[in-house]
Amino acid sequence: MRDPVDRAVRAITRRNSYALVWAQFGLAHVIMFGGLELLKLYQPVSEHRFWTLVIVSQALVSLDNVVSIKLTRRMWRPVWAWERGARDEASTIEAWVALATLPVEYFRRMRRYPFVFVYLPFVAFMTWELKLPAYSFLIIAVAGTVVILAAAIVRFFTIEVVTRPVLERIAEQLPPDFRLDAPGLSLRWRLLAVAPAINVITGVVVAGLSNHGRGLNNLGISWLIAVGVSFTFSFELAILAVRSLASSLSDLRRATERVRAGDYSARVPVVSTDETGELAQSFNTMVEGLDERERLRDAFGAYVDPRLAERVLSEGVDLQGEEVEASILFLDVRDFTAFAERAEPHEVVSLLNELWELVVPVLLQHGGHANKFIGDGLLGVFGVPDRHPDHADRAVAAALQIAELVRATPIAWRSGSASTAGRSWPAPSVAAAEWSSP
């Protein structure tokens, strides 16, 4: 069952796919206000000046949000075109790529603007408004990056959450041969970037609560300690967690590539009891089913036309009949029964296989196919499933070519008993007839 947040997101995006994208930018106002509250833990601020800083910061954040909304609206245009009915293959792929890369592309294009035109001007204003020493600008600018990190993390993952339902709808229309080559942020880098950032933010907040009002110098020291701990011990723990998860996902990716290449013996080692272990086990079960289906298709295709086998496997045994006009070709080896009684079984099978290697390519060359093999007999069909108005001519031409080919290339025993060694294969008789049947 879906959680309440997910249900709410899906309900809203069904009415307006873009609504939550622009709405989530409002979270920056909350984060900026929290950043000012964090500042109060280190630097005493009067009520009047605090609310002055709040008003200025919220105005700058609003300006940043206006720019962000204008940018994301431009990036959203392929999605709107798709929703209005542009559902062809190219438009669907364009909409999917635009939406799937939206978080990464947004930060790539906005990487300088918030910092240069919003954050640094506000830090300068704060330093002036609070009448702090000039060096305080550098301390606040560096230590205050915890607020920028928090805003970036929340914005990146929130955009992914609110766009997922729309992405799912578009993904259902992607062509089967679609290959994923759009730029993105790997899971490895997500974890390695987020884990230390969260530790830095937590460390600065905890230090501020523990050392309330001890000045901005303490803020700088707390920031340095938090960064040092995060990028040593905490970073190593994050690397270990990433390595464990990435190894399981790499095994799954390699096995998937093998299955795509037709190797149904590929299996993913089940090495854990968490979700990755369950995923590996589910993958192995799926591939076993695909392997069984492939072996069934091969076995079925050995006795009927492979295209018919594919149709039965895809549609089931309850196929809809249709009335068609076709021509059939019968091939039979004269005196086969008497000949087979004198030969060894493996010799008969070997020579039959050699005969079919000569005959079947001729059928295919003329647009027909071998419908079934019955001992030394063969039933070839022309006109079904591929429609040919000259199917009768094709059947006769194939019969004549087979007869000529067999006469020109006699099939001799490769080995045999004294009673059969050196004997030639009896000539096959071929007949073609027109046939109309449902």
N, C-alpha and C positions, 0 to 999 in steps of 0.2 A: 504494500500500500504506500502511496505517496504521502510525504509529510505535508502539514498545512501550508508551509511557505511555498512548496512546489505547486500545490493545487492553486494557491492564490496567484502565483506567477503565470500559470497556464491559463487561468480564467481571464486575467487582464490582457495577456498577449493575444488571446483569440479575438478580443474586441479591437485592440490597437497594438500592433506588434512593436511599435517604437516607444510607447508611453513610458515603460519602465526604464528605458535607456536614459531618457532625459531626466526622469524623476530621481534615478540613483545618484545623479550629480549633486543632489541636495545633501547627501551624506557628508560632503566636504565641509559644509557649514558646521555640522556637529563636531567633526574632527578638529576643525580650527578652534572652536570654542573650548574643546577639551585641551588643546595645546596651550591656550591662555591660562586655563586652570592649572595646568602643569607648571607654567611659569611662576604662578603665585606660590607654589611650593618652595621655590628657591629665592624669589625676589618679592619683598613686600610691595604691594601695589594698592593705592587708594581706590576707593569705590568709583570715584569720578573718572580717574584715569583708566581703570580696568574697563569700564563700559565705553570709554572713548576708543580704546584698542579693539573692543568687540565690534563696534560699529564700522571702523575702518577695515578691519580684517574681513568682516562679512561682505563689505562692498567690493573688496578686491576678489574675494572668492566668487561673488556673483559675476564679476567681469570674466573671470576664468571659466565659469560655467557657461556663460553666453558663447564664448569662443568654442568651448568643447561641444556644445549642442549644435552649433552651426557646422562644425567639422563632422560630427557623427551623422548629421542629417544628409550631408553630401555622400558619405560613405554608405548610407542606407538606401540610396536611390535604386540600386539593382534589386534590393529586396522588395521595395514598393512596386517596381515594374513587374516582378514575378507574381506578387499578390494580385495585381490588376489583370493578370492573364497571360503574361509573357512566359509561357511554360515550355518553350522549345529547349532543346538540349543546351545550346550555348547560353541562353538566359538563365537557366537553372544552375548551371555551373558557376556563372558569374555571381549570381545571388548567394550561392553557398560559400564561395571563396570570400566574398565581401564580408559576410557575417562571421565566418569561422576565423578570419584574420583580424576582425575588428578590434579586440583588445590590444593585440600586438601593434597593429598599424596605428591605433590611436596614440599609444605612448611613443611610438617612433616619431610621429609628426608633432607631438606636443612635448617632446622631451626637454626643450629649453624654455618655452613660454612661461609656464607656471613659476619656475624657479627664478628667472630673470625679471619678469614683469609683475609678479605677484609676491613671491616669498621675500626676496632680497629688499624690494622697496618697503615692505611692511616691517622687516627687521630694522631697517634704517629709521623708519618712523617711530618704532617702539623705542629704539635707543635714544632718539631725540625727545620723545614725549616723557619718558621716565627719567630724563636727565642723567643717563648713565655715562660712564667713561667711554671713550672711543673704542677701547679694546673690547668692550662688552658686545659690540656689533659682531666681532668675529666669534666670540663664545656662543652667542645666541644663534648665529647663522649656522655654526657647525653642529651644536648640540640640538638645535631645533629640527635638524633633518629627521629626527625620529617621528615628527609630525608628518613630514613629507612622505616618509616611508609608509607610515600607517595609512595615509590617504591613498597612496599608489597601490598598496596591497588590496585595500578594500575596493577601490575602483576597478582594478583588473579583474578580480574574481566575481565582483557583483555584475559586471558587464557580461561575463561568461554565463552566470546563472540566469539573467533575464533574457538572454538571447537563445538559450538552449531550446526552448519549445519551438521557436520559429525555425531554428536550424534543423530540428527533427522533421518538421513538415517538409522543408525543402529537400532534405536528404532522401526522403522517400521517392522523389522524382528524379534522382540522379541516375545517369545511364549506368548499365551494368559494368562497362569497361572503364569507369571513372577511376583515375589514379590520383592518390593524395600526394600532391607536391607543393601545396601552399605553405608559406613560411609560418612558423609558430614557435612557441616557447616549450621546450621539452620538459617532461616531468622531472627530469634530473635537476634542471636549472630552477624550476619552480620551487622545489624543496630546498635546494641549496641557498636560494635567495631569500625565501620567506622565513625559514627557521632562524638564521642569525638576526634578521631584522626584528622578528618578534622578541627575541631575547634582549636586544638593545633597548627596545621600547619598554619592556618589562623592567629591565634593570634601572633605567632612568626614573621611571615612575616610583619604583620601590625605594630608591635612594632619596627621592624627593619627599616621600611620606615619612621616611625615617629621620631625615635631617631638615625638618621644615624651617624655611626662612633663613638659611645660613649663607645666602648670597649666590651670585652667578658663578663665582670661582668654584664653588662646590658642584654647580651644574656641569661645568666643563670636566671636572675630575670624575664625576659620576658617569658622564658620557664616555670618557676614555676607558674607565674600568669595564663598563658594560660592553663596549666594542671589543676590548681585549679578551674578555671571557667568551663572548659570542663567537669570535673568529679563531679560537683555539679549542677549548674543550667542547663547547656546544657545536662548533662547526664539524669537529671530528665525529661526534655522535650523529649529526645529520648525514655525513658522508657514509657512515655504516648503514644507516637506514635506507639511504638512496641506493647503495650498492645491492642490498638485499632485494629491494623491489625491482630495480632495473635489471638484475640478473634474471628474475622470473619473467619479466616482460620481454627481454631479449630472446629467451628460450621460446616463448610463444610466437614472437615475430619470425624467428628462423623456421619454426615448424610450419607456420602459415605459408611462408614462401615455398617450402617443399611441397605442401599440399597443392598450392596454386600451380606448381610445375608438374603435377600429376603423381607425385610420390605419396601414396596413401598409407605408407608404412611409418610416416612421421609421427612421433609421439613427444609430448612435453613431459619431462620428469616432474612428478609430484613431490616437492621437497618441503612443503609447509602445510600447516593446518588452517591457515587464514584464507582470506578471499582469493589470493593468488593460487593457493593450492586447489581450491574449489574450481577456479577458472581453468586450471590445467587439466583437472579431471573431466570437466565438461567438454573441453576441447578434444581430449582423447576419445571420449564417448562419441562425439560428433564425427570424428575422422573414421572411427570403426564403422559407423553407419554408412559413411560415404564409400568406404572400401567394400562393404558388402553390396552396396548398390552397383558399384563399378564391376564387381565380379559377376553379379546377376546380369548386368547388361552385356558383358562379354559372352557369358554362357548363352543368353537368349539370342544374341546376335549371330551365334554360330549356326543357328537353325532357321532363323527368319531374317528378312531384310533388316539391316541395322537401323535404318530410318524408322521402320515399323517398331522395332524394339525401343527406340528412343520415345516414340509416340506413346507406346503402352506404359513406359515407365513414368512419363510426365502426366498422362491423362488418365491412367488406370486402364483396367481391362474392358470397361464399358465404353467402347469407342462407337461413335456415331457412324453408321454405314452411309455410303454414298454410291450411286450407280454410275459406273464408268465403262467405257469401251476400251478394251486392251487386247493385246496379242500375247499368246503364251508360246514358249518354246520348250519342247520335251526332248531330252537327250537320254539315250539308253545305250548301254554297251551290249552288243550282240554276243550270245553264248556266254554270258557272264557267269551264270550258275554253274555250268559244267567246268568252266575255267577255274572258278573259285574253289571247287571241290578238289582240284589237283594241286592248288597252290597253298603255301603256308599263309596263315591269317595276316601276319605282319607284312608279307609281300603284297597281298591284295590291298591292304590299307595304304601302303606306301605308293603303289601305282595309282590308286584312286586319287590320292592327294596330288600326285604329279599331273594327272589328267585335269583336275580342277584348277590347278595353277595355270594351265593352258587355256581353259575354257572361260573362267570367270572374267579375266581381263577383257576378253572379246565382248562379253555381254555388256560390261561397263562402257566399253568403247562405243557401242551402238546405242547407249542410253537405256539399257535394261539392267536388270539385277537378278541375282540368283535368289529365287523365293524360297526354295527348300531343296535339300539333298535327301534322296531315298535310296540307300545302298549305292548301286551303280547308276542310278537315275538322277536327273536334275530337272527342276522346273524353273525356267526363266520367264520373267514377266517384262513386257514393254508397254509403256503408256501409263503406268501407275508406279509410284506416286507422281513421278514427273510426267506431265502431259506432253505427248508428242502426237500431232495429227497424222504423222506417217509411221505410227508405231508398227503397223503390219510390215511395211517395207524394212524397217529396222530389224524386226524379228527374222525375216527371211534372209537378209544380208548377214546377220550374225550366224544363222544356221549354216549358210554356205561357207562363210569364213572358217567356222569351226571344223567343218568336214574337210576343207582344204588344208587347214593347219595340222589336223591329226594325220592326214595322209602324208604331208611333207615332213612331219616330225614324229616318226613312229616311237612309241614308248616301249622299251625293251626291259626285260627282267634285269635287275641289278645283281640279284643273287637268287638261288633257288635250289630245289632238290634236283636229283638227276632226271626226274620225269618232267620237270618244267623248265629247267635251265635252257636259256637260248630262245625260248618262245617269245613271240611278239604279242603285244596287247591286241585283243580283238577290236576291230574298228567300231566306234560308236555310231549309232544311228540317230539322226537328228530330225525333228519334225517341228514345224511352226504352224500355229493356227490362230485365227482371230477369235476373240472370246469377249462376250459381253456379260457382265455379272455385277451385282451389287457388291 
